[in-house]
Amino acid sequence: MSIIRRTLRQALVCVALTFVGGVAQAEPRSEVLRVVTTIPDLADICRQVGGESICVDCVARGIEDLHAVRLRPSHMSATSRAELFVQIGLALEHAWVPGLLESARNKKIGEDGPLSIGSGWPELIEIPPVIDRTAGVDIHPLGNPHVNLDPRFGAFAARKIRDRFKELRPSLSALFDTRCAKYEKEIEARSKRWAEVGKLLNGHKVVQYHKDFSYLLRANGMVLFDAMEPKPGVPPTPKHLAKLIKNMRAEDVKLIVHAPCSPRRIAKEAAAKAGAEAMELAVMVQGETDNWLDFMDRSHDALLEACGLELKESISPVELIGG
């Protein structure tokens, strides 16, 4: 028996030495990082930066009113298992994210809190001068939170996401750096065309139903003439609409833009009376098969078409790929 025990001990020592000398020196393997995001834009950018090293679940599908997203048990289940929760912040998702995080009871997220991409945005707009209900229903004290519609958002978000990924998976830092840099180059290439579109749209006046698109319109030099809502979240009254229509005719405003969740009929009727066009624009990426770059392409092209403009494709393929 003693010989058998001694033989077994020697075998175990050999296995241990092999592990120390071989496997322990190999590149460390990290468990897949589980992430939950509030909107598909963030889910797409997380995938661009993280690749196969992450698994992403998204709450919104791309068609909802982000002030009133309906939560399902699957959202709570995914959040309870995640290591990272990513949101726009700036009070965009304040009506439902706190409840979701509380219900999930996830200590990993609770320690560091959600990653709020909007925090630190370099140029917040439409900060309300008064913070009370007299200013409207959908009040955002920190400013307009729809920063995902700014052409600069993709690179800004990718860098913040990369940095948090590196904190959570240090062994994969080089991978995240490489993928983020590649994505930024893709954004830079698309941005050249967006800039050309902006030159054509510059100076065109536009009315919004709700101020969902302010960052996109401003980035293209468009004039934010007015909003159909007299106050944020407050439906327009007949008196307000009559005044708006009169002003649109006087100033030759030819376009009203509204989100899918805004009352389409009211926008169309107002546009018809003002001699303008009402156009529906998405406020975020449309589901898991869509991506932020294509979403921004579509948004720019839709504005061009609505204004009766056409871009002469002067940017060569070599320029688009950074040559």
C-alpha positions in Angstrom: 0.0 0.0 0.0 2.9 2.3 0.8 4.3 1.8 -2.7 0.9 2.6 -4.2 0.6 5.8 -2.1 4.1 6.9 -3.0 3.4 6.3 -6.7 0.2 8.3 -6.5 2.0 11.1 -4.8 4.7 11.2 -7.4 2.0 11.3 -10.2 0.2 14.2 -8.5 3.5 16.1 -8.2 4.2 15.6 -11.9 0.7 16.9 -12.8 1.2 19.9 -10.5 4.6 20.7 -11.9 3.2 20.4 -15.5 0.4 22.8 -14.6 2.8 25.3 -13.0 5.3 25.1 -15.8 2.8 25.0 -18.7 -0.8 26.1 -18.2 0.0 28.7 -15.6 2.3 30.4 -18.0 -0.2 30.4 -20.9 -2.3 33.5 -21.6 -5.1 33.8 -19.0 -8.6 33.0 -20.2 -11.3 35.3 -19.0 -15.0 34.5 -18.5 -17.3 36.1 -20.9 -18.4 39.6 -19.6 -22.1 39.9 -19.3 -23.5 43.3 -20.1 -27.0 44.8 -20.1 -27.7 48.1 -21.9 -30.8 50.3 -21.9 -30.9 51.0 -25.7 -29.7 49.1 -28.8 -27.2 51.9 -29.7 -25.2 51.0 -26.6 -25.6 47.3 -27.2 -24.1 47.7 -30.6 -21.2 49.8 -29.5 -20.5 47.3 -26.7 -20.3 44.6 -29.2 -18.0 46.6 -31.5 -15.6 47.1 -28.6 -15.9 43.8 -26.8 -16.4 41.3 -29.7 -16.8 37.7 -28.6 -15.5 38.4 -25.1 -18.8 39.9 -24.0 -22.5 38.9 -24.0 -25.0 41.8 -24.3 -28.6 41.9 -23.4 -30.6 45.1 -24.3 -33.8 46.3 -22.6 -35.3 48.6 -25.3 -36.0 47.2 -28.8 -35.8 50.6 -30.6 -39.4 51.6 -31.0 -40.3 52.6 -27.4 -40.8 55.9 -25.7 -37.7 55.8 -23.5 -39.5 57.6 -20.8 -41.9 54.7 -20.4 -40.3 51.4 -21.2 -42.2 48.2 -20.2 -40.0 45.9 -18.2 -40.3 42.1 -18.6 -39.0 39.3 -16.3 -36.3 38.6 -18.8 -34.9 42.0 -18.3 -34.7 41.4 -14.5 -33.1 38.0 -15.0 -30.4 39.4 -17.4 -29.7 42.3 -15.1 -29.3 40.0 -12.1 -26.6 38.1 -13.9 -24.7 41.0 -15.4 -21.4 42.5 -14.4 -22.1 45.8 -16.1 -25.1 47.9 -16.8 -24.8 50.6 -19.4 -27.2 53.5 -19.8 -27.3 56.9 -21.5 -28.1 58.6 -18.1 -28.9 62.3 -18.0 -32.3 61.2 -16.6 -33.3 59.7 -19.9 -34.2 56.3 -18.4 -34.9 57.5 -14.8 -38.5 56.3 -14.9 -37.6 52.6 -15.1 -33.9 51.9 -14.5 -33.8 52.5 -10.7 -36.7 50.0 -10.3 -35.0 47.5 -12.6 -31.7 47.6 -10.7 -33.5 47.4 -7.4 -35.5 44.4 -8.5 -32.4 42.6 -9.9 -30.5 42.9 -6.6 -27.2 42.6 -8.3 -24.3 43.4 -5.9 -21.8 43.6 -8.8 -23.7 46.4 -10.4 -24.6 47.9 -7.0 -21.0 48.4 -6.0 -19.9 50.5 -9.0 -23.3 51.6 -10.3 -24.4 51.8 -13.9 -22.0 53.2 -16.5 -23.7 56.4 -17.6 -22.4 57.3 -21.1 -24.0 60.8 -21.0 -22.0 61.8 -18.0 -19.2 64.1 -19.1 -20.8 64.9 -22.5 -18.9 67.9 -23.7 -21.8 70.1 -24.9 -25.1 69.6 -23.1 -28.0 71.6 -24.6 -31.5 72.7 -23.5 -30.8 72.8 -19.8 -34.0 74.0 -18.3 -33.7 77.3 -16.4 -36.5 76.3 -14.0 -36.7 72.8 -12.4 -40.4 72.3 -11.5 -43.6 71.0 -13.0 -44.6 74.4 -14.5 -41.8 73.9 -17.0 -43.4 70.7 -18.4 -43.7 66.9 -17.7 -40.5 65.5 -19.3 -38.0 67.7 -17.6 -34.3 66.8 -17.8 -32.5 69.0 -15.2 -29.1 68.1 -16.7 -30.0 69.0 -20.2 -31.3 67.2 -23.4 -30.3 63.5 -22.9 -30.6 62.3 -26.5 -26.9 62.5 -27.1 -26.9 59.2 -29.0 -28.2 61.2 -32.0 -25.0 63.4 -32.1 -22.5 62.2 -34.8 -19.8 62.4 -32.1 -21.6 59.9 -29.8 -20.2 56.7 -31.3 -16.5 57.5 -30.6 -17.3 59.1 -27.2 -19.3 56.1 -26.0 -16.8 53.5 -27.4 -14.0 55.0 -25.4 -16.0 55.1 -22.1 -17.1 51.5 -22.7 -13.6 50.4 -23.5 -12.2 51.9 -20.3 -14.8 50.1 -18.2 -14.3 46.8 -20.0 -10.5 47.1 -19.3 -11.3 47.6 -15.6 -13.4 44.5 -15.5 -11.2 42.3 -17.7 -7.6 43.7 -17.4 -6.2 40.7 -19.2 -8.1 41.7 -22.4 -7.1 45.3 -22.4 -5.1 45.0 -25.6 -8.1 43.5 -27.4 -10.4 46.2 -26.3 -7.9 48.9 -27.3 -7.5 47.4 -30.8 -11.2 47.0 -31.4 -12.1 50.4 -30.1 -9.4 52.0 -32.4 -10.8 50.1 -35.4 -14.3 51.3 -34.6 -13.2 54.9 -34.3 -11.7 54.7 -37.7 -14.9 53.4 -39.2 -16.8 56.3 -37.5 -14.3 58.8 -38.9 -14.8 57.4 -42.4 -18.6 57.7 -42.2 -18.3 61.2 -40.6 -16.8 62.6 -43.7 -20.0 61.9 -45.6 -22.1 63.2 -42.7 -20.2 66.4 -42.8 -21.0 66.8 -46.5 -24.7 66.2 -45.7 -24.5 68.9 -43.1 -23.2 71.4 -45.6 -26.4 70.9 -47.6 -28.8 71.0 -44.6 -27.1 74.0 -43.0 -29.6 76.8 -42.4 -32.8 74.8 -43.1 -35.5 75.4 -40.5 -37.2 72.6 -38.7 -39.9 72.0 -36.1 -39.8 69.0 -33.7 -42.8 67.5 -32.0 -40.7 66.7 -28.9 -37.1 67.7 -28.7 -35.7 64.2 -29.5 -33.5 65.3 -32.4 -31.9 68.5 -31.2 -28.3 67.1 -31.3 -28.7 65.6 -34.8 -30.3 68.8 -36.2 -27.7 71.1 -34.6 -24.8 69.0 -35.8 -26.1 69.5 -39.3 -26.5 73.3 -39.0 -30.3 73.2 -39.1 -32.3 75.9 -37.3 -34.4 74.6 -34.4 -37.4 76.8 -35.2 -39.8 75.5 -32.5 -41.4 72.4 -30.9 -45.0 71.3 -31.3 -45.2 70.6 -27.6 -45.7 73.9 -25.8 -43.7 72.4 -22.9 -41.8 69.1 -22.8 -44.2 66.2 -22.5 -47.3 68.5 -22.7 -49.6 67.8 -25.8 -50.1 70.8 -28.0 -53.3 72.7 -27.6 -55.3 74.0 -30.6 -54.3 77.6 -29.8 -50.6 76.6 -29.7 -50.9 74.7 -33.0 -52.6 77.6 -34.7 -49.8 80.0 -33.6 -47.1 77.5 -34.7 -48.7 77.0 -38.1 -49.0 80.7 -38.6 -45.3 81.2 -37.7 -44.2 78.3 -39.9 -45.9 79.9 -42.9 -44.5 83.3 -42.2 -40.9 81.9 -41.8 -41.2 79.4 -44.6 -40.6 76.4 -42.4 -41.0 73.2 -44.5 -40.3 70.4 -42.2 -41.7 68.8 -39.0 -39.8 65.8 -37.5 -41.3 63.5 -34.9 -40.4 60.2 -33.2 -42.3 56.9 -33.8 -43.9 57.3 -30.3 -45.2 60.8 -31.0 -48.7 61.4 -32.3 -48.2 61.0 -36.1 -51.7 62.4 -37.0 -51.2 65.7 -35.2 -47.8 66.2 -36.9 -49.2 65.4 -40.3 -52.2 67.7 -39.9 -50.1 70.6 -38.7 -47.6 70.1 -41.6 -50.4 70.1 -44.1 -51.8 73.3 -42.8 -48.4 74.9 -42.8 -47.5 73.8 -46.3 -44.7 71.6 -44.9 -43.9 67.9 -44.6 -44.0 65.7 -41.5 -41.3 63.1 -41.2 -40.9 60.3 -38.7 -37.4 59.6 -37.6 -36.1 56.9 -35.3 -34.6 58.0 -32.0 -32.3 55.0 -31.6 -31.0 51.9 -33.3 -33.7 49.6 -34.5 -33.1 46.3 -32.7 -30.2 43.8 -32.5 -29.7 43.4 -36.3 -29.2 47.1 -36.7 -26.1 49.2 -35.8 -25.4 52.8 -34.8 -23.4 53.7 -38.0 -26.1 52.6 -40.3 -28.7 54.3 -38.1 -26.8 57.5 -38.4 -26.5 57.1 -42.2 -30.3 56.6 -42.5 -31.0 59.6 -40.3 -28.8 61.9 -42.4 -30.3 60.6 -45.7 -33.8 61.0 -44.4 -33.2 64.6 -43.6 -31.7 65.2 -47.0 -34.7 63.7 -48.8 -37.2 65.5 -46.6 -35.5 68.8 -47.6 -35.5 67.9 -51.2 -31.8 67.7 -51.4 -29.3 65.3 -52.9 -25.7 64.7 -52.0 -23.3 64.4 -54.9 -21.1 61.6 -53.8 -17.8 63.6 -54.0 -16.0 61.5 -51.4 -14.0 58.7 -53.1 -13.9 55.1 -51.7 -10.2 55.7 -50.9 -11.1 58.6 -48.7 -13.8 56.7 -46.9 -11.4 54.0 -45.8 -8.9 56.5 -44.7 -6.5 56.3 -47.7 
